[in-house]
Amino acid sequence: QVQLVESGGGLVQAGASLRLSCTASVRPFSNAAMGWFRQTPGKEREFVAAISWRGGNTYYAESVKGRFTISRDNAKNTVYLQMDSLKPDDTALYYCSGQLFLNSDYDSRQKYRYWGQGTQVTVSS
């Protein structure tokens, strides 16, 4: 059973930065993918960013392009989400996600099998 453990959320002011971390209990396979999604009350969970474990290809939602950066540390089985220039609209519960075999549709939450417990990010204006 794969477990994902997130950390790094918090309360910040608009314009600040946060870095989220997600560590997997097992080493991701070479064709695995890990992603970040977020959810606010009453809304569906939406895609934020994803990274392919093999080549490190990255994918972003339009709303975070240029502000968020996803990266991975192979040795630590960890994926990061660096969030800069945060806005109040970024306030949400952020979930780490993973899938052992994923080569397309990185922005589709249905494609991910493993999920973390979520970490809250709150951005005040």
N, C-alpha and C positions, 0 to 999 in steps of 0.2 A: 504494500500500500504506500503510495507516494504522499508525503505530507509537505505542505508549503507553509512556511512561517514568515509572516510579514512583520515589519517594524518601521518606525520612522515617522509616523503621522504626528499631527499636533495642531496647535492653534497659532496662526501667524497673521501678520497684517498684509494687506495687498502690496504687491511688489517684492515680497520676501521670497526666500527659497526654502525648499525642503528636499530631503533625499529619502526615498522609500527603499527598503531592502526586502528581498524575498529569498529565503534559503530553502532549497529542496532537500528532502531526506535521502534522495538517491541521486547519483550522477545522471543528468539528462542524456539520453541517447543522442547520437550525432544528428539525427533528423527530428529532434524534438523542437518544440517552440515554447516559449514562455511569454506571457503577456500581462498587461495591467488593464483592468476594467474599473469603472466607478459607477456608483449608484446613489441617487438621492431618493428620499421618500416619495412614493407614488410614481416613480419613473422606472423604466427598464434599465437594466445594467448596460452601460455603453462602453464601447471599445476606447481605449486610450492609446496604448502602444504595444508592440510585440517585437520579439527578436528571435531569429532562428539560431539554434544552438550551434549548428555546424559552421555557417559562414558569417554569423553575426549580422545578417541582413536585418534592417530595422524598418518598422512600419508605424505610422502615426495617424491619429485622428486629425482632421484639419484644424480643429479647435485648439490643439496643443502644439502644432508644428512650429518650430522655432523657439519654443519656450521649454519643452520637456525633452529629455534625452534618456533613452533606455540603453543599458549596457549590461554586460555579463562578466562574471569572473569564473572561469572554468574550474579553477583549482578549489574554489569555495562553494561550487554549486549554487551560486547566488546571482540574482538579477537585480539591477538597481533601476530606479526611476528618479532622475534628477529633475526637479520641478523648479523652474525659475520664473520670475515675473508673475507670481501667482495672482489670480484674480478671485473675487468673491464667487464667481461662477464655477470655480474649480472645487468649491466646497462639496465634499461627497465622502462616502465610504469607499475606499480603494481596495480592490481585490487583486491578488496575484493569481495567475492561472497558468496551467501547464498541460501539455499534451505530449505523449511520448513519440507519436508519429504524426507530424503535421507539416505538410509542404505547400499549403495554399490556404486561402480564406482565413488569414491570420486575424481579421477583424470580426470574425463570427464567434460569438460566445458559445454557440452550440458545438463548436469544434473542440472545445477544451473540456477535458475530463476532470482535471484536478484543480481545486480552488483552496485558497487560504481563507482565514477567518475574517479578514478585512481589517483595515486600519483607517481611522478617521482623520480626514484632513479638513480643517476649518480655516477659511480665509476671511478675515474681517476687513471691512472697508474703512 
